[in-house]
Amino acid sequence: MAESKSPVCPLCNANTVVEYWSDCHGRGSDGKGSKGRDYYQCEQCQLVFVPPWQHLSAEEEKAQYDLHENSPEDDHYRQFLSRLAGPLTARLHCGAKGLDFGSGPGPTLSVMLEETGFTTDVYDVFYAADQTVLDRQYDFITATEVVEHLSQPGDELDRLWAMLKPGGWLGLMTKMVLNKEAFSQWHYKNDPTHISFFSRETFDYLFQSWDVTAEYPANDVILVRKGSQKES
């Protein structure tokens, strides 16, 4: 590992963090060599994450996103997003209004939801940075392939949760950590913009802190309803 001091967990702020995996080789003195990164795991919430000193700069991160070519005209991308859109819209009431958080350079899920009859705002720190949408309350919020990019996922997810109206739905999509052996061969971790990796245990910890239960209607898809308190 590049640093002797372990970082604090960016989800739950625990100090009980241990080394999980490293694919670093030939790393320079700045800790940002191009051949790999270090990964830590929080023993409290099980989040696996890249330490902050190995994160890309904002300019480097945006340069990676600028390479994306997703758009509403891409049927394959629409099919991918439908794994969340289908289960979510089946649970929404008529007239529900929502937010697609982290909509990217080619907003598509918001277009799909609008086509289904649900007014949807968009927000993206690089491509649609209208802060006023973050001051509103919504019936649903989506974040598809977003949480793995967050440097402070605890703060961001708590903020989204606070923006939901009672009875509102939060819909997430992200690939999940299975175990260390699978992680070592996992292509998902190799994207330099991916820095936070959730597992079912991590989501369970988060939702327990919110006192709600989640649904997992498809692989990599998570739906949680505000007000769906856990049974005692």
C-alpha positions in Angstrom: 0.0 0.0 0.0 1.2 3.5 -0.9 0.4 5.1 2.5 1.1 3.8 6.0 -2.0 5.5 7.5 -5.3 4.1 6.6 -8.0 6.5 5.4 -11.4 7.0 7.1 -14.4 5.2 5.5 -16.1 7.7 3.1 -19.5 6.0 3.7 -19.8 5.6 7.5 -16.7 7.6 8.7 -15.4 4.6 10.7 -11.7 4.3 11.4 -11.9 0.5 11.3 -10.4 0.3 7.8 -8.1 -2.5 6.6 -6.1 -3.2 3.4 -8.3 -5.2 1.0 -6.4 -5.4 -2.4 -3.6 -3.7 -4.3 -2.7 -3.9 -7.9 0.0 -1.2 -7.7 3.3 -1.7 -9.5 5.9 0.9 -10.2 3.9 3.7 -8.4 5.7 7.0 -8.2 6.3 9.1 -5.2 3.0 11.0 -5.7 1.1 7.7 -5.2 -0.6 8.1 -8.6 1.3 5.6 -10.9 -0.7 4.5 -13.9 -0.4 0.8 -13.3 -2.7 0.2 -10.4 -4.3 1.4 -7.2 -4.8 0.4 -3.6 -8.2 -0.6 -2.2 -9.3 -0.6 1.5 -12.4 -2.1 3.2 -14.3 -0.7 6.1 -14.9 -3.4 8.7 -18.1 -1.6 9.9 -20.0 -1.1 6.6 -17.9 -3.3 4.3 -17.5 -0.6 1.6 -14.4 -1.2 -0.5 -12.8 2.1 -1.7 -9.8 3.7 -3.3 -8.0 6.1 -0.9 -8.4 9.8 -1.7 -4.7 10.4 -2.5 -5.2 8.0 -5.6 -8.3 9.8 -6.9 -8.2 11.5 -10.3 -8.4 15.3 -10.4 -11.7 16.8 -11.5 -10.2 17.6 -14.9 -8.9 14.0 -15.4 -12.3 12.6 -14.3 -14.3 14.7 -16.7 -11.9 13.7 -19.5 -12.9 10.1 -18.9 -16.6 10.9 -19.0 -16.2 12.9 -22.2 -15.3 9.7 -23.9 -18.7 8.2 -23.1 -21.1 7.9 -26.1 -24.4 7.0 -24.4 -27.5 8.6 -25.7 -31.3 8.1 -26.0 -30.7 6.9 -29.5 -28.7 3.9 -28.3 -31.2 1.0 -28.0 -28.6 -1.1 -26.1 -28.2 1.6 -23.5 -31.9 1.9 -23.2 -32.2 -1.8 -22.6 -29.5 -1.6 -19.9 -31.4 1.3 -18.1 -34.7 -0.5 -18.4 -33.6 -2.9 -15.7 -34.1 0.0 -13.3 -36.7 2.0 -15.2 -39.2 -0.9 -15.5 -39.4 -1.9 -11.8 -39.3 1.8 -10.7 -42.1 3.0 -12.9 -44.3 0.1 -11.8 -44.1 1.5 -8.3 -44.7 5.2 -9.0 -48.0 7.0 -8.7 -49.5 8.9 -11.6 -47.9 12.4 -11.8 -44.8 11.5 -9.8 -41.9 13.9 -10.4 -38.3 12.9 -10.0 -34.6 13.6 -10.4 -31.9 11.7 -12.3 -28.8 12.4 -10.3 -25.5 11.9 -12.2 -27.2 12.0 -15.6 -23.9 12.1 -17.5 -23.0 13.7 -20.9 -25.9 12.0 -22.7 -29.0 12.0 -20.4 -31.1 9.0 -21.3 -32.9 7.6 -18.2 -34.6 10.9 -17.8 -35.8 10.8 -21.4 -37.2 7.3 -20.9 -39.0 8.3 -17.7 -40.5 11.4 -19.4 -41.7 9.2 -22.2 -43.5 7.1 -19.6 -45.2 10.2 -18.2 -42.9 11.1 -15.3 -41.4 14.6 -15.2 -37.7 14.2 -14.5 -35.1 16.8 -13.6 -31.4 16.1 -14.3 -28.3 16.9 -12.3 -24.7 16.2 -13.1 -21.7 17.9 -11.5 -20.0 18.2 -14.9 -22.8 18.4 -17.5 -25.9 19.7 -15.8 -24.8 21.5 -12.7 -28.0 23.4 -11.9 -27.8 23.5 -8.1 -31.4 24.6 -7.8 -32.7 21.1 -8.6 -30.9 19.9 -5.4 -33.1 22.2 -3.3 -36.4 20.5 -4.4 -38.3 17.5 -3.0 -39.0 14.6 -5.3 -41.3 11.5 -5.6 -38.3 9.5 -6.9 -34.6 9.9 -7.5 -32.4 7.7 -9.7 -28.6 7.3 -9.7 -27.5 4.8 -12.3 -23.8 3.9 -12.4 -23.2 6.8 -10.1 -22.3 5.6 -6.5 -19.1 4.0 -7.6 -17.8 7.4 -8.7 -18.6 9.2 -5.4 -15.6 10.3 -3.2 -18.0 10.9 -0.3 -20.9 8.4 -0.9 -22.2 8.7 2.7 -22.8 12.5 2.4 -24.2 12.3 -1.2 -26.6 9.4 -0.5 -27.8 11.1 2.7 -28.5 14.2 0.8 -30.5 12.4 -1.9 -32.4 10.6 0.8 -33.3 13.9 2.4 -34.6 15.2 -0.9 -37.2 12.4 -1.2 -40.7 13.1 -0.1 -42.3 10.6 2.3 -43.2 7.5 0.3 -40.7 8.4 -2.4 -38.4 5.9 -4.1 -34.6 5.9 -4.5 -33.4 3.8 -7.4 -29.7 2.8 -7.7 -27.7 0.8 -10.2 -24.2 -0.3 -9.6 -22.2 -3.6 -9.8 -21.5 -5.1 -6.4 -18.5 -6.6 -4.6 -18.9 -10.4 -4.1 -15.6 -11.4 -2.5 -11.9 -10.7 -2.6 -11.1 -13.5 -5.1 -13.7 -12.1 -7.5 -12.6 -8.6 -6.9 -9.0 -9.4 -7.9 -10.2 -10.3 -11.4 -13.0 -7.7 -11.6 -12.9 -5.4 -14.6 -15.2 -3.0 -12.9 -12.5 -1.9 -10.4 -10.1 -1.0 -13.3 -12.1 2.1 -14.4 -10.0 4.9 -12.9 -13.2 6.9 -12.1 -14.6 4.0 -10.0 -13.5 4.6 -6.4 -16.4 3.3 -4.2 -17.5 -0.3 -4.4 -20.7 -1.5 -2.6 -21.8 -5.0 -1.7 -25.2 -6.2 -0.5 -23.8 -6.0 3.1 -22.8 -2.3 2.5 -26.3 -1.4 1.2 -27.8 -3.3 4.1 -25.7 -1.2 6.5 -26.8 2.0 4.9 -30.4 1.2 4.7 -30.4 0.0 8.4 -29.1 3.5 9.3 -32.1 4.9 7.4 -34.4 2.3 9.1 -35.8 1.0 5.9 -35.6 -2.2 3.8 -34.6 -2.4 0.2 -35.8 -4.4 -2.8 -33.4 -6.0 -5.3 -35.6 -6.5 -8.4 -32.7 -7.3 -10.8 -28.9 -7.8 -10.8 -27.2 -4.6 -9.8 -30.5 -2.8 -9.2 -31.6 -1.5 -5.8 -34.9 0.2 -4.9 -35.7 1.6 -1.5 -38.8 3.5 -0.4 -38.8 6.3 2.1 -41.1 5.3 4.9 -40.7 1.5 4.4 -39.7 1.1 8.0 -38.2 -2.2 9.0 -40.4 -4.6 10.9 -39.3 -5.0 14.5 
